[in-house]
């Protein structure tokens, strides 16, 4: 499939790759240049491949709370909230964002899990009180991320962006086009995500680029987004979260509200927390220039301790090689010395607290 912005990516010279059944831009100029733009100015992303479900009905919040680890029913109007859906064993079905809008709820799910999540929700749908509409691939979602995102976006919208709190949203217009404007993102920087009707996407994308390219706004692809989210310690489904890796193992206990009534996977997560013997996600900084890649084994005091889940050069950390790993609890203490096996040789690394990078407030 192709998003409504596909022709714009091709025109800009993007390298297109298959991702979650879509042709998506992995990079335009270079990952490092796009990373630099987001950390120091602003970058523009096409996220139209993400799954979007509209939920309506009086029972949405109560029903969703039976399936999610975080609270849905306590959300304020026009608030966004990170949430996770688990299977009965506590493994992660998907990590998502809920938006509580004026007359509906919007659930944004990972592109690779859109079909799976649609089936999951239908399998647990109550007999009445909830209606769902699948908008996957039918809308445009544009993200502008970076310290200059407010300054660059403000001339194009009809509301005060500085007055919008983080993880809140508002209905407005972008260049005269109706949009849902949310102060959310996946880069570790301030920024916004713009939900638009598909036909309006190209005009908004081009208006932002044309107005601010000379100020350093860059179109950015999946490659830069992955490096940015890894530096910011944000999980990527299929890596730090899977059907076999729970939110607790991923260090997302803050989003697991065991005090709320029964929800799918609650018992397994409570047992895991109580026993505290689970393997867990940690951050690693490699010593030297050897890169850690997904699947490489990790050793602690001569014993196999786990495996790498994600790895990359971190431009925000002077181009050090960083990684996440799922390791045994005895190997997870910050400061612990581990070894990563790369083509038969073991290379030293140190456990550090996540995130690797945190923006100045």
TAVENFEN-V841796 format. One line per field, one symbol per residue. phi: phi as a letter, one per 30 degrees, with the letter a starting at -180 (. if undefined). A space follows every 50 residues. Layout:
phi=???
//
This chain:
phi=.bddceddddddiddcbdahiccbddacdadddddddddcbabcbccddd dbbcbbkdceddddddccdcdcddddeiccbdabccdddjdcdacbbcbc cdbaccccbdedcedddddddddcdddajbbbbdceicbcbcccbkdcdd dddedcbcbdddddddibbadabchiceaccccblbbicdlbbccbdedd eeddeddddddbedcjdbdbcdddddddddedicdcdjbdbbdccdeddd icedcccdddeebejedddddddddhcddbdbcbcdcicddcbejddbbb hicdcladcbaadcedchiddbacbcbdedccdejdcbbcdbhicccdab dbddddbbddd
//
